[in-house]
Amino acid sequence: MDETTRPIKAGQTMHIGDLAEATGLSQRTIRHYDEVGLLPATTRSEGGFRIYTDSDLQRMLVIRSMKPLGFSLEEMGELLDTVDALADDTNNPEARARLEGFIAHANAKLDKLALNLSRAEAFIQDLQAK
């Protein structure tokens, strides 16, 4: 967890506002991820409100981590499916290979972000030197 998340107790459930607060994401973003199937609410209250669990929070944190790396919604879904497959069977060779591919892809995206950050820092230094 980082400074934009707050822990929840094991077994505790949350409504969407609690999940938004715990992740630092907006309720609108969480609803969007629900609508596209990345984070369907575990259950709903009698009044129809979404109810989320700690495993939903962990899933949302994975999604949130992929976002700055520029993964598409489809790629996010594929990675989540891969993680779910490995949770069911840690020796699943196909899922393990897919995970390795995602790791390589994430590292390539990270390298590109690092290069862009370095260029931005150099640009700011150039401006400050004028």
N, C-alpha and C positions, 0 to 999 in steps of 0.2 A: 504494500500500500504506500501511497505517497501523501503529500500534504493536501491533496484534494479529495481524499477518501476518508471515511470514518468507519471504524470497525462495527460489526454487528455481532450479537451473541449467537452462538450455534443454536439452530432450531428456531430462531426468531424469524417472523415473517414481516414483510414491509409492504406498504402501499407505494404507488409510483412516486409520490413526493419524497418518501424516505429513500427510495432507490436513487432518485435524482440527487438528493443531498449526499448520499454515500459515495456517488461516483463523480459528482461535479458536472454531470450532464443535465440537459434540460428534459423536462417531462415530454416535450414535443419530440425530442430525439429518441427517447425511450419508446414512445408510442410508435414512432416510425419503424424502429427495429422490430417491434412486435408485429406491425402490419406486414413487413417484408419477411417475417418468419425467423429472424435471427434470435429474437428473445421473446418468445411467447410467454405470457404470464403463466406461472405454474398452476394457478387456480384463480378463481374469481369469487368475490364475496357474494352474499345473497343479493346485495344491491348492484352487482355487476362490476364492482371495482376490482382492478387487477391486484393480485397478491403475489409477491415475489419472495423467494427464499434465499438463503446464503449461496446456494449453487447458482441461482439466477444472478446474484451480485457478482460472483466470480466470472460467470460467462460475460456479463456486461463489461467487466474490467478487461477481459481479453479483447472484446470488440473495441473498447476505447483505446487500447494499446495499438491496435492495428490501424486505426483511423489516421494518425499523423504520418504513418508510413505509406499512405495512399492506396491501401488495399480496396478493391471494389467490394460491393455488397456480396457479389457472387463468390469472390475469393474468401471473404470473411465466413460465409456459410460453409464453404468447402473446408476451411481450416477448423471450424467448430465441429463439423462432422468427423473430421480426422481425430481431433482431440477426444470426442465422444467414443469413437471406435477404439482408441488406445486405452481409454478408461475401462472399457468392457474387456479388452484383451491386449495387455501390454506387449505381447509377442506377435501381434498382427503385422506381418512383414509389409503388406501393401500400405497400411496406414503409417507404418514407421517410415517407409520410403516417401510417402506424400509429406509427412512432417519434415523430413530432411529437405525436401524441395522448398517448403515454406520457409524454413530457416535460412536457406541459401538466398531465397527471394527477399526476405526481410533484411538480411545482411547487405545485399546489393542496394536496397532502398536506403538503408541507414548510411552506407558509404556516400550515396548521392546527396543525402541531406547534410552530411558532415562537410562535403565539398562546398555545397551552397552556403552553409554557415560560415565556413572559412572565407569564402569570397565576400560575403556580406560584412564580416568583421574587417576585412582589408579595405573595403569600400568606405566604411565608417571612419577608419583610421585615416584614409586619404582625405576625406572631407574635413576631418578635424585638423589636419595638418595645413590646411589652406588658410 
